[in-house]
Amino acid sequence: MVICNLVSVASRVGAPRIVAARGIPYPTGDPSLSPDQERRWRRRLVERALEVLTVPVTEPTVFTVEGSTSG
């Protein structure tokens, strides 16, 4: 499982589980959010990363923090 902002690269190199991060300059944060909102978002990101470790996959699969899958 990898958390990244360059999903297409992670897919091409064959990462099995890809959690899409927020963006290029701040992949695991968002300075536009209040400190409490950002802390909640970061917690959800880590929770989602742990969740996707339990999902069986057979090819590179992209997961969003909101909970959906594309792939």
N, C-alpha and C positions, 0 to 999 in steps of 0.2 A: 504494500500500500504506500502510495506517495501522495503528499499534499503538494500541489503545484499550480502555478498560474499559466504554464505553457502546456496545456492539455494535449495539443496535437503532437508535440515532441514526445511526451510521455507515452502516448498511444503508439507512435511509430517505433519507439525502442522496446515496446512490449511490456510495459508496466502492467501487471494484472488488474490492480485496483487503483483508480486515480480519483482523488477528491479534488475537485476544482476549487482553487483558492480565490481570494477576493480580487486581486489585480497585480499588475507588474510591480509598482513601487512598494506596495504593502501587501504581500500575499497572505499574511496571517493577521492582518489588522486593518483598521480603517480610521484614520485620523479625523475624518469628518463626523464620527460618532462621539457621543459623550463618553467619558471614561467607563461609566457603568454599562452603557450599551455595547461598547467595544469589548469589555470583559465578558459580557453574555455571549456576544458573537464568537469570540475566541473559544469559549467553553463549548459552544455548539459545534464548532469546527472540529475540536478534538474528540468530542463525543461521536460525531459522525464518522471520523476516521476510525475510531475503535469499532463502531457498528459494522463498517464495511469489511473489516477483517473476518467477520463471520459469514459473509455472503460468498457462496461458491460461484466461481466464474471460470469460463473456458477461453476467454479472450480478453484483451484490454477493455475494461469497462469503466466509464466515467460516472462518478457519483457527485451530486451537488450537496451542499450543506443543507438545503431545504428538505432533502430526503429522496428526491427522484433519481432515476438512473437513466443514462443514455449510453449507447455504446455499440 
